[in-house]
Amino acid sequence: MPDRWIEVHYPELKITLTARLWVEMNPELCELFWNNLPIESVQSHTMSTGQGMYMPHRVVKLVKTNTMLITELPVGTLTFSTVDYKSITCFYGKVTEPLPVSPVARIREEDLEDLKRVGEAAWNANYFTHLPLRVIVRRKG
């Protein structure tokens, strides 16, 4: 199967991040994720976990997943929760809370600097301006 690519688009920031689905890690979860795109939401920032962001979504389904601790994930990993938190998370730097999560995609290396800019903007939006930061996750292409 050829690689599947997604875009994480922030209209107000004029930033689009590109990521490859991590099908090898979670094939069933990646299929569910892919089949529910596009997802539009508001980007939020973690309060106590470090440099992480999350966006709520409405996909609810119990699927078997492989998990990793967020403290062990490479920067730029997206996770997809369909049962407990019902969110897409992304980590742009150091995180401190060793929670198990289900990875679905990895942002390409050349977009990691823009990912940090998004993280800073999400922090500022959540804690200072209180203005929503729109995000659209969609299939690339």
Secondary structure, DSSP 4 states (H G I P E B T S, - for coil): ----EEEEEETTTTEEEEEEE-TTT-HHHHHHHHHT--EEEE-EE-SSSEEEEEEE-----------EEGGGSPTTEEEE-SSSS-EEEEEEEEE----EE-EEEEE-GGGHHHHHHHHHHHHHIIIII----EEEEEE--
